[in-house]
Structures are given as C-alpha cells and as structure tokens.
Amino acid sequence: MILINIFLVLLIFLILSDIYIKHSPKSKLNLIPINYKIKKKDGLNELIIDLKITNTSKTKETMVSNINFELDFFKVKGHEYCQDLNYKEDIYIQENNKIKNLKNYWPTTIIKSNSELFVRIIYKFHNNNFREKLKYLWLKVFWENYGHFGISKRKDCFLINLDGQKQRPKEVFEIPINNKYRAFAIKTDLLGCFDDPVNTVIEYCKGIVEKNDILTIGESPLAIMQNRYITPQNLEYSLFSKGLCYFFHPTSSLATACGMQLLINRIGITRITFALIVGFLFKLFGINGMFYRLTGSESSLIDDISGTVRPYDKSIVMGPLNADLFCKEVSNYLNIDVAVVDVNDLGGVKVLASSNKKVNKILKRNLISNPAGNGDEKTPIVLVREKK
C-alpha cells in the first residue's frame, strides 16, 4: 500500500510538472527566414536577406527590445572558416507598408498578438574578390524578447549559400554495395533553411535517376532544410533535464541537459520517466531499446551539438516533419521510390518514411555500409540501384 501511495504521489508530481512546463509564460515569437539575393550595386557586392518575426500568441503582445546580426565566413576551398571582411550593414523594418531604415539602431518594437514584422538586412561588401573567396555565410541573430514572461535572450542562425542562385553541378560517386545492388552518392552544397526540400532534392537528382532507383536522403539534412534545428541558448533548462540525462550513455544525444530538455519540451517528463522505468525492467530480461519505442521518433532523432557538419555542429538538430509527404512529392515528380533514412557507421538503418513500404526491407539490407558517409562528405542523397 505504501508503494502504491508513493507511486501515485510521484505520478501526480510529474504530471503537475509537465503542466507547469507546458503552460508557464514564455515568448511566442519566432524568427523565420524568407529569402535572400545577391546583386551588384554601385560597384559593391550587395547581399539582401529577408526575415520575419511572428507572434503566435492569441492574446499577448511581445516586444523585441534589441537585435544584432553577425556574420561568419567560410571559404570556397575546403569550406574553411575565415576572418572578417570589410562590409557595411543596414537594417530595415516594414511599418505601415513602408520600408524604414533603422540606421543601425534597433528601437524597442512591439509585435502584437497574431501579427508579424518583416526585417531586411542589406550587406555591402567592399572586397573586390568577395565572390571568389567565399562560399557560405553563417548569419547569427542575437535578439531579446520582452513581455509577460520577463526577458528572454535568444540566438538563431541561418546558412547563406552564395552560389545558391547558380546552376548546381552534378557530382556523383558510385559505391559498390554487394553483388546485387550498388549505390550512387550525390554530392550537394551545404544545405540550409533557405533551400526548399522538395525542389532542392529534385534539382540535384534530375538527369541522374533511372527507372526503379530508390532515392534516399538522410533525416538530418532534411530537418535542417525545414529549419528544424535550435541553438542550445534558446532552451530553458530544468532540474529534470539535468537529472534525467545521467541515465543515458555518454555518447547519446540525451546524455546532456540540452538534448534532454528538448525532449522534455516535446513529450513531457511523465512519459520520459515512465519509459525509463519500463526500459530498465525490460533490460533485466535482456530486451533493449524499449525506451526509444515508448518515447517515439522524437527521442531517437535528436542530434546534439557536434553531431552534424559545421557550422551546424553548434546546433541541436531535431527530426524532420511531414517526411511521408516529402517522399510522396519527390516520388511523384521523379517517378521513383523515395525514402527518408537514419543510417550510421555502426550498421544501424532506420527507414523513417517511404513512398512505398516495399522498399524498406531492401534499404535495411543495402544501407548497412552507410554509403552516404557519417562525416563531412556532403552526400546526403543516395540512389540505391539494382545491378543489371
């Protein structure tokens, strides 16, 4: 009887904690990338980036008390980080259908409930060899949200591919799998949230795919194109995340307060605790993996920092959304089967979604060697083709 009472008290405590975390006051502002373009004006290379800030709260207005932008630069060759270049920054916002130059001073700006604010940043580079020297820009946005929740300091990052508006080259590497199948790894640029997932994959694969091919893409690159990554500074850690992370292997993405807090925000403390207890009991009988079965794909698809190529190595990448719809749309256009997969160098193969369930077994058998690679290969798209 005492054990039952302890269990009930613990259950009530966990449920109340979940309710508090879910309904505690927090900012409902989101920073969303729209597009960017590059042009030459007055002899200078000009980069124009459009973003918008949305307030999804139905009742509360929130203020953006400050916002600052910084750029990191990556070279064309080797994608190496390079030092600051000489440039000028201008920030604009749209008010009453008019574009207003802020003269590099951000005034405290109120964003009403269910409304949005458009922001434009224009960079003018004085370096003549700017386009020859650089390949990617990493835009870092430091901004403050102020409202009923207090003040929240946030950081968001977006990749700018300076060659993104050019025709993409086709680089394909043939990789033998076995006597029956072979793989073709398709090299891409670094992908980012300005890349439309469906159109990007189609563009890289046109003219390469053949009838009866099976197209696969890694879950992390797809999630990144969907803007499904977050900077750890944006998470508010709790005692629960700092405690629960100790129950996982040090190499797990849930072994840090960052990864665990992200999972808590998604599925709650109660479900995680229940899954841990059940998983421990099943382990006693030699059955592993029960925790991940009970917590679903959210837990197994979290990639903590350092788990992805730079500059995403400082972000936590979540699993993709609407993977089934993505597979269907690409499949309909290319007229081949398409799948979203999670593959590692340890022989683990998970098919998260596919346009045809019949190909799942084929992929699980033939992707064990991980032809896409697990490092900096930049070959997130792999075609599995039966030998003729």
QUIQUICOR-V849111 format. One record per run of one state. SS is the DSSP state (H for helix, E for strand, L for the rest). FROM is the first residue (numbers start at 0). LEN is the number of residues. If there is no record, write none. Layout:
[[SS;FROM;LEN] [SS;FROM;LEN]]
This chain:
[[L;0;1] [H;1;22] [L;23;5] [E;28;13] [L;41;2] [E;43;12] [L;55;6] [E;61;14] [L;75;5] [E;80;2] [L;82;4] [E;86;9] [L;95;2] [E;97;4] [L;101;7] [E;108;3] [L;111;3] [E;114;11] [L;125;4] [H;129;4] [E;133;14] [L;147;2] [E;149;12] [L;161;9] [E;170;6] [L;176;4] [E;180;7] [L;187;9] [H;196;9] [L;205;8] [E;213;5] [H;218;7] [L;225;3] [E;228;3] [H;231;3] [L;234;4] [H;238;9] [L;247;9] [H;256;11] [L;267;1] [H;268;15] [L;283;6] [H;289;6] [L;295;1] [H;296;4] [L;300;2] [E;302;1] [L;303;8] [H;311;3] [E;314;3] [L;317;5] [H;322;12] [L;334;2] [E;336;7] [L;343;5] [E;348;6] [L;354;2] [H;356;10] [L;366;14] [E;380;6] [L;386;2]]
